[in-house]
Amino acid sequence: MHPRAFEYVRASSVPEAVALLAKGGEDAKILAGGQSLIPLMKLRLAAPSLVIDIGHIPGLSGIREEGGFLRIGAMTRHREFESSPLIRERYPLLADAVKVLGDPQVRNLGTIGGSLVHADPAGDWGTALLALDTELVATGPAGDRSLSIDRFFEDPFTTALSPSELLTEIRIPKAPARSGGAYKKLKRKTGDFATVAVSARLLLGPEGKISEARVGIGAVAPVPFRSIHAEDSLKGRSPSDAAFGEAGRLASVDSQPGSDLHGSPDYKRAMVRVLTRRALETATERARM
Ligand SMILES: Cc1cc2nc3c(=O)[nH]c(=O)nc-3n(C[C@H](O)[C@H](O)[C@H](O)COP(=O)(O)OP(=O)(O)OC[C@H]3O[C@@H](n4cnc5c(N)ncnc54)[C@H](O)[C@@H]3O)c2cc1C
């Protein structure tokens, strides 16, 4: 199918994109990598009258460490993570996630900002960033505001971003010493969204005990979420099969999987248990390196 007719504008700056969003109102849509928006427009599930291309705005993409944060521009394409030595060496959780996101064509065009705003419950970035205490910067007519990833996803395909705002930056606190993270995804084949995905980040104290834990779960609830029960169960414990098995059990209890072509709720809960344990094991190995 062809999309409905629409006006296309290429914005040259963030203020111009924000002004265009205000002008277009509910009928305007930002175009980033187009990997979700264009298929939706072709299926006529989205029919914006104004499409604002942010792909040529200088400074809206890139990955750098600055001021205690890893700062990522919203227009940063998935493939830029794959080729970044900084991501590979210091943020292996993100390197894990991008390796299993879609296929090379999708990674060449799709962006982290588009993925987060699209808010697919099985989207890889949403689940991955939950373990990393991430802040998202939204820019609107009143300026910038910061949103925690914990409260960003409100419903499937719905976020806390207002229609007049642009997601401009993703900020992750720099990885502290003796911390490690990992991302595990179960999918049927290359290019598929997750059947189940788990991210985990651990901080080890001086005696090797877990002083902080974050566990993000994707694809088994209306939105990616943190398993607070799993996290609380880990604090103060030594990394062990028993501790990680218990965290996996609690994460599976916190999940609300539905039944679909990928499997039954019982199967998905079992996979949450397995992937949580594996993510915690890898995160521990990395924290000890
Ligand atoms: C075959 C295929 C397989 C895929 N597999 C996976 C997968 O395994 N895992 C996964 O996570 N994803 C997968 N995706 C989705 C992919 O990651 C997309 O790139 C992503 O969901 C959307 O990013 P985009 O840059 O293409 O955004 P677009 O499609 O351009 O936009 C998506 C939505 O976000 C809005 N938007 C975009 N950027 C901004 C911004 N900065 N501020 C405000 N609003 C914005 C748009 O208006 C639109 O509503 C797949 C896609 C395809 C086509």
The ligand as an SDF file (V2000), in Angstrom:
LIG
                    3D

 53 58  0  0  0  0  0  0  0  0999 V2000
   12.5150   -5.6760    9.8280 C   0  0  0  0  0  0  0  0  0  0  0  0
   12.6640   -4.9050   11.0990 C   0  0  0  0  0  0  0  0  0  0  0  0
   13.1850   -5.5520   12.2020 C   0  0  0  0  0  0  0  0  0  0  0  0
   13.3480   -4.8650   13.4070 C   0  0  0  0  0  0  0  0  0  0  0  0
   13.8410   -5.5270   14.4780 N   0  0  0  0  0  0  0  0  0  0  0  0
   14.0120   -4.8750   15.6420 C   0  0  0  0  0  0  0  0  0  0  0  0
   14.5390   -5.5420   16.7920 C   0  0  0  0  0  0  0  0  0  0  0  0
   14.8930   -6.7360   16.7550 O   0  0  0  0  0  0  0  0  0  0  0  0
   14.6690   -4.8280   17.9330 N   0  0  0  0  0  0  0  0  0  0  0  0
   14.3140   -3.5020   18.0260 C   0  0  0  0  0  0  0  0  0  0  0  0
   14.4540   -2.9100   19.0900 O   0  0  0  0  0  0  0  0  0  0  0  0
   13.8250   -2.8550   16.9590 N   0  0  0  0  0  0  0  0  0  0  0  0
   13.6710   -3.5000   15.7790 C   0  0  0  0  0  0  0  0  0  0  0  0
   13.1680   -2.8220   14.6980 N   0  0  0  0  0  0  0  0  0  0  0  0
   12.7890   -1.4120   14.8530 C   0  0  0  0  0  0  0  0  0  0  0  0
   14.0020   -0.5040   14.6290 C   0  0  0  0  0  0  0  0  0  0  0  0
   14.8290   -0.5300   15.7640 O   0  0  0  0  0  0  0  0  0  0  0  0
   13.5980    0.9480   14.3740 C   0  0  0  0  0  0  0  0  0  0  0  0
   14.7360    1.5840   13.9340 O   0  0  0  0  0  0  0  0  0  0  0  0
   13.0670    1.7380   15.5290 C   0  0  0  0  0  0  0  0  0  0  0  0
   11.9850    1.1320   16.1770 O   0  0  0  0  0  0  0  0  0  0  0  0
   12.5820    3.0880   15.0770 C   0  0  0  0  0  0  0  0  0  0  0  0
   13.6710    3.9160   14.8750 O   0  0  0  0  0  0  0  0  0  0  0  0
   13.7340    4.8830   13.6530 P   0  0  0  0  0  0  0  0  0  0  0  0
   14.9150    5.7490   13.8500 O   0  0  0  0  0  0  0  0  0  0  0  0
   13.6690    4.0890   12.4080 O   0  0  0  0  0  0  0  0  0  0  0  0
   12.4230    5.7910   13.8850 O   0  0  0  0  0  0  0  0  0  0  0  0
   11.2560    6.2140   12.9180 P   0  0  0  0  0  0  0  0  0  0  0  0
   10.6500    5.0340   12.2790 O   0  0  0  0  0  0  0  0  0  0  0  0
   11.6930    7.3160   12.0200 O   0  0  0  0  0  0  0  0  0  0  0  0
   10.2510    6.8120   14.0090 O   0  0  0  0  0  0  0  0  0  0  0  0
    9.5970    5.9880   14.9420 C   0  0  0  0  0  0  0  0  0  0  0  0
    8.6610    6.8280   15.8090 C   0  0  0  0  0  0  0  0  0  0  0  0
    9.3840    7.6660   16.6770 O   0  0  0  0  0  0  0  0  0  0  0  0
    9.1280    9.0590   16.4310 C   0  0  0  0  0  0  0  0  0  0  0  0
   10.4500    9.7010   16.5860 N   0  0  0  0  0  0  0  0  0  0  0  0
   11.6050    9.2760   16.0250 C   0  0  0  0  0  0  0  0  0  0  0  0
   12.6440    9.9930   16.5130 N   0  0  0  0  0  0  0  0  0  0  0  0
   12.1130   10.8970   17.3710 C   0  0  0  0  0  0  0  0  0  0  0  0
   12.6850   11.9070   18.1970 C   0  0  0  0  0  0  0  0  0  0  0  0
   13.9970   12.1240   18.2700 N   0  0  0  0  0  0  0  0  0  0  0  0
   11.8460   12.6580   18.9660 N   0  0  0  0  0  0  0  0  0  0  0  0
   10.4960   12.4410   18.9250 C   0  0  0  0  0  0  0  0  0  0  0  0
    9.9100   11.4990   18.1790 N   0  0  0  0  0  0  0  0  0  0  0  0
   10.7110   10.7210   17.4070 C   0  0  0  0  0  0  0  0  0  0  0  0
    8.5440    9.1020   15.0390 C   0  0  0  0  0  0  0  0  0  0  0  0
    7.6970   10.2150   14.8630 O   0  0  0  0  0  0  0  0  0  0  0  0
    7.7790    7.7840   14.9910 C   0  0  0  0  0  0  0  0  0  0  0  0
    6.5490    7.9300   15.6700 O   0  0  0  0  0  0  0  0  0  0  0  0
   12.9880   -3.4900   13.4930 C   0  0  0  0  0  0  0  0  0  0  0  0
   12.4770   -2.8240   12.3670 C   0  0  0  0  0  0  0  0  0  0  0  0
   12.3120   -3.5180   11.1800 C   0  0  0  0  0  0  0  0  0  0  0  0
   11.7770   -2.7970    9.9820 C   0  0  0  0  0  0  0  0  0  0  0  0
  1  2  1  0
  2  3  1  0
  2 52  2  0
  3  4  2  0
  4  5  1  0
  4 50  1  0
  5  6  2  0
  6  7  1  0
  6 13  1  0
  7  8  2  0
  7  9  1  0
  9 10  1  0
 10 11  2  0
 10 12  1  0
 12 13  2  0
 13 14  1  0
 14 15  1  0
 14 50  1  0
 15 16  1  0
 16 17  1  0
 16 18  1  0
 18 19  1  0
 18 20  1  0
 20 21  1  0
 20 22  1  0
 22 23  1  0
 23 24  1  0
 24 25  2  0
 24 26  1  0
 24 27  1  0
 27 28  1  0
 28 29  2  0
 28 30  1  0
 28 31  1  0
 31 32  1  0
 32 33  1  0
 33 34  1  0
 33 48  1  0
 34 35  1  0
 35 36  1  0
 35 46  1  0
 36 37  1  0
 36 45  1  0
 37 38  2  0
 38 39  1  0
 39 40  1  0
 39 45  2  0
 40 41  1  0
 40 42  2  0
 42 43  1  0
 43 44  2  0
 44 45  1  0
 46 47  1  0
 46 48  1  0
 48 49  1  0
 50 51  2  0
 51 52  1  0
 52 53  1  0
M  END
$$$$
